[in-house]
Amino acid sequence: MLSQKTIEIVKSTAPVLEIKGTEITSTFYKNLFTNHPELLNIFNHANQKKGRQQTALANTVYAAAQNIDKLEMILPVVKQIAHKHRSLGVKPEHYPIVGEHLLQAIKQVLGDAATDEIIEAWGEAYGVIAGVFIDVEEEMYKETENKDAGYRDFKPFIVAKKVVESDSITSFYLQPKEGGNVPTYMPGQYISIRVSIPGEVFTHIRQYSLSSAPMKNVFRISVKREAEFDPQGKVSNFLHDKVAVGSEIEVSAPAGDFYLADAESPVAFISGGVGITPMMSMLETVARTKPERPTAFIHASKHEGVHAFRNEVDGLMEELMNGEACYVYENPRDESQGHFKGYVNKEILTKYVDGETECYVCGPVPFMKAVISTLKEMGVPESNIHFEFFGPAMDLSKKESVSV
């Protein structure tokens, strides 16, 4: 338990993080990777390069500091991050290293303003916060390990099949190298894959949604080729160009808190671009288990050439008693192929969604911001709006351009 004095010091200095937080976390990561380069085997290099991880950590530390006397308030955020940590293989022994470098960064950025008393209070607070994460993550590790066919860390899988789904998306069917089944999962969850790319010093980990309903002995992921050959596109291009049937990759067990809830109310799956992947798992599950459930499937693509799974979605719609698909193309090659031209907007959403609809949203950040904002304008309760963003948590409260 923290002393009242420690709580007061942490809460009184928390506002500094709102101003200096990203500078502190940028310094933290620079020092961390200088002293412990082996941690680059865990962290996403693309998120580091784009500054996403630095901002996300600053926001998390700020939220924890504000609620240091009632950490249960941020438990949902802790669990969301813990899912990612478990999927990446973050371990208890990593937390003291992070704590040491975080305190050093606070001192380095704030200088004399970070007195010994402040650093000591923040050190105590970090220990409590880290303990919450460690406990939650250990529960997740145990739960995953104790499932049928479950396992704790990464294990080798073989690419059993590779299927081109569109101009930019290819599916990979992954089976355990030693044979046997895979653990089941909730529709919408993801796995992490870890690959060693020739010429690269460190391994690369990326998280991909499982793009089918649970199968007995195989995972399916569907990967969009990113055009840029920087860290953002390094893994996707490697998968598309170098990973073939028979190739071996390491895979973690399914994780994630974005998944289809067991309900009877109308449901709408709203996706943009490769955000369609978790929706495929959800839609297939509805078709198999509750075909009577009113279902809308709204998908936005730049054009029909990059629209994956259209035939599969149309087939699943035929299995539903009350299902309707809507395809929105920004710049269609053939305007007869889509239902709407342009972007997903209020006019389209109103046609398929009302205040009782459970809405699942996934796609590029600008797309999600626009859709979520519009759903709220329409009166859809926040409790009915579920979304997934791959990467550090971001503010989705503001609209932006919605190109996919």
Backbone hydrogen bonds, N-H to C=O, Kabsch-Sander energy under -0.5 kcal/mol:
donor,donor_aa,acceptor,acceptor_aa,energy
7,I,3,S,-2.2
8,E,4,Q,-2.4
9,I,5,K,-2.3
10,V,6,T,-2.5
11,K,7,I,-2.6
12,S,8,E,-2.1
13,T,9,I,-1.6
14,A,10,V,-1.0
16,V,13,T,-1.4
17,L,13,T,-0.6
17,L,14,A,-1.7
18,E,14,A,-0.8
18,E,15,P,-0.5
19,I,15,P,-0.9
19,I,16,V,-0.5
20,K,16,V,-3.7
21,G,17,L,-1.8
24,I,20,K,-2.5
25,T,21,G,-2.8
26,S,22,T,-2.4
27,T,23,E,-1.9
28,F,24,I,-2.5
29,Y,25,T,-2.6
30,K,26,S,-2.0
31,N,27,T,-2.4
32,L,28,F,-2.8
33,F,29,Y,-2.5
34,T,30,K,-1.4
35,N,31,N,-2.2
36,H,32,L,-2.7
39,L,36,H,-2.1
40,L,37,P,-2.0
41,N,38,E,-1.7
42,I,39,L,-1.8
43,F,39,L,-2.1
45,H,43,F,-0.6
48,Q,44,N,-1.6
49,K,45,H,-2.4
50,K,46,A,-2.2
51,G,47,N,-0.6
51,G,48,Q,-1.0
52,R,47,N,-1.3
53,Q,47,N,-1.1
55,T,51,G,-1.7
56,A,52,R,-2.6
57,L,53,Q,-2.6
58,A,54,Q,-2.0
59,N,55,T,-2.4
60,T,56,A,-2.3
61,V,57,L,-2.8
62,Y,58,A,-2.3
63,A,59,N,-2.4
64,A,60,T,-2.5
65,A,61,V,-2.5
66,Q,62,Y,-2.4
67,N,63,A,-1.4
68,I,65,A,-1.3
70,K,67,N,-2.1
73,M,70,K,-2.3
74,I,71,L,-1.4
75,L,72,E,-1.1
78,V,74,I,-2.5
79,K,75,L,-2.8
80,Q,76,P,-1.9
81,I,77,V,-2.5
82,A,78,V,-2.8
83,H,79,K,-2.1
84,K,80,Q,-1.3
85,H,81,I,-2.7
86,R,82,A,-3.0
87,S,83,H,-2.2
88,L,84,K,-1.8
89,G,85,H,-1.4
90,V,85,H,-2.6
94,H,91,K,-1.8
95,Y,91,K,-0.5
95,Y,92,P,-1.2
97,I,93,E,-0.6
98,V,94,H,-2.1
99,G,95,Y,-2.8
100,E,96,P,-2.4
101,H,97,I,-1.9
102,L,98,V,-2.2
103,L,99,G,-2.3
104,Q,100,E,-1.7
105,A,101,H,-1.9
106,I,102,L,-2.2
107,K,103,L,-2.2
108,Q,104,Q,-2.5
109,V,105,A,-2.5
110,L,106,I,-2.5
111,G,107,K,-1.9
113,A,110,L,-1.6
114,A,111,G,-1.7
115,T,113,A,-1.5
119,I,115,T,-2.6
120,E,116,D,-2.5
121,A,117,E,-2.1
122,W,118,I,-2.6
123,G,119,I,-2.2
124,E,120,E,-2.1
125,A,121,A,-2.5
126,Y,122,W,-2.8
127,G,123,G,-1.8
128,V,124,E,-1.6
129,I,125,A,-2.6
130,A,126,Y,-3.4
131,G,127,G,-1.8
132,V,128,V,-1.7
133,F,129,I,-1.9
134,I,130,A,-2.9
135,D,131,G,-2.3
136,V,132,V,-2.3
137,E,133,F,-2.8
138,E,134,I,-2.3
139,E,135,D,-1.8
140,M,136,V,-1.7
141,Y,137,E,-2.7
142,K,138,E,-2.5
143,E,139,E,-2.5
144,T,140,M,-2.5
145,E,141,Y,-2.5
146,N,142,K,-2.1
147,K,143,E,-0.5
147,K,144,T,-0.9
150,G,147,K,-2.4
155,K,251,V,-1.8
157,F,249,I,-3.2
158,I,175,Q,-3.3
159,V,247,S,-2.5
160,A,158,I,-0.8
160,A,173,Y,-3.2
161,K,173,Y,-1.1
163,V,171,S,-2.3
165,E,163,V,-0.5
165,E,169,I,-2.5
166,S,169,I,-1.7
167,D,305,G,-2.7
170,T,223,V,-2.1
171,S,163,V,-3.6
172,F,221,I,-3.2
173,Y,161,K,-2.9
174,L,172,F,-0.6
174,L,219,F,-3.2
175,Q,158,I,-2.6
177,K,156,P,-2.3
179,G,176,P,-1.5
182,V,216,K,-2.1
189,Q,186,M,-2.3
190,Y,255,A,-2.6
191,I,208,Y,-2.4
193,I,206,R,-2.8
194,R,250,E,-2.4
195,V,204,H,-2.5
197,I,195,V,-0.6
200,E,197,I,-2.6
204,H,195,V,-2.5
206,R,193,I,-2.0
208,Y,191,I,-2.7
210,L,189,Q,-2.5
211,S,209,S,-0.6
211,S,220,R,-2.6
215,M,218,V,-0.6
219,F,174,L,-2.5
221,I,172,F,-2.2
222,S,209,S,-0.6
223,V,170,T,-2.9
225,R,168,S,-3.0
226,E,224,K,-0.6
230,D,228,E,-0.6
233,G,230,D,-1.1
234,K,230,D,-1.3
235,V,231,P,-0.6
237,N,233,G,-2.3
238,F,234,K,-1.6
239,L,235,V,-2.7
240,H,236,S,-2.4
241,D,237,N,-2.7
242,K,238,F,-2.7
243,V,238,F,-1.3
243,V,239,L,-0.6
244,A,242,K,-0.6
246,G,159,V,-2.8
247,S,244,A,-2.6
249,I,157,F,-2.2
250,E,194,R,-1.8
251,V,155,K,-2.5
252,S,192,S,-2.5
255,A,190,Y,-2.5
259,Y,257,D,-0.8
260,L,187,P,-2.5
263,A,261,A,-1.0
267,V,294,P,-2.5
268,A,358,E,-2.8
269,F,296,A,-2.9
270,I,268,A,-0.6
270,I,360,Y,-3.3
271,S,269,F,-0.5
271,S,298,I,-2.8
272,G,362,C,-1.7
273,G,300,A,-2.7
275,G,272,G,-2.2
276,I,273,G,-1.3
277,T,274,V,-1.9
279,M,275,G,-0.6
280,M,276,I,-1.5
280,M,277,T,-0.6
281,S,277,T,-1.1
282,M,278,P,-1.8
283,L,279,M,-3.3
284,E,280,M,-2.3
285,T,281,S,-1.6
286,V,282,M,-2.4
287,A,283,L,-2.5
288,R,284,E,-1.9
289,T,285,T,-2.5
290,K,286,V,-2.5
293,R,290,K,-2.3
295,T,322,N,-2.5
296,A,267,V,-2.4
297,F,324,E,-2.3
298,I,269,F,-3.2
298,I,296,A,-0.5
299,H,297,F,-0.6
299,H,326,C,-2.8
300,A,271,S,-2.3
301,S,328,V,-2.5
306,V,303,H,-1.3
307,H,304,E,-0.9
308,A,306,V,-0.9
313,V,309,F,-2.9
314,D,310,R,-2.6
315,G,311,N,-2.1
316,L,312,E,-2.1
317,M,313,V,-2.4
318,E,314,D,-1.2
319,E,315,G,-0.5
319,E,316,L,-1.1
320,L,316,L,-0.6
320,L,317,M,-1.0
321,M,291,P,-2.9
322,N,291,P,-0.7
324,E,295,T,-2.0
326,C,297,F,-3.0
328,V,299,H,-2.9
329,Y,327,Y,-0.5
329,Y,340,F,-2.3
330,E,301,S,-2.4
331,N,302,K,-3.5
337,Q,334,D,-2.4
339,H,327,Y,-2.4
340,F,327,Y,-1.7
342,G,329,Y,-2.6
349,L,345,N,-2.7
350,T,346,K,-2.8
351,K,347,E,-0.8
351,K,348,I,-0.7
352,Y,348,I,-0.7
352,Y,349,L,-1.2
353,V,349,L,-2.4
357,T,354,D,-1.7
358,E,266,P,-2.9
359,C,357,T,-0.6
359,C,384,N,-3.4
360,Y,268,A,-2.7
361,V,386,H,-2.9
362,C,270,I,-1.9
363,G,388,E,-0.6
368,M,364,P,-2.5
369,K,365,V,-2.7
370,A,366,P,-2.2
371,V,367,F,-2.6
372,I,368,M,-3.0
373,S,369,K,-2.2
374,T,370,A,-2.1
375,L,371,V,-2.7
376,K,372,I,-2.1
377,E,373,S,-2.1
378,M,374,T,-1.9
379,G,376,K,-1.5
380,V,375,L,-2.3
384,N,381,P,-1.9
385,I,382,E,-1.7
386,H,359,C,-3.1
386,H,384,N,-0.6
388,E,361,V,-1.6
391,G,389,F,-0.8
396,L,394,M,-0.6
400,E,366,P,-0.6
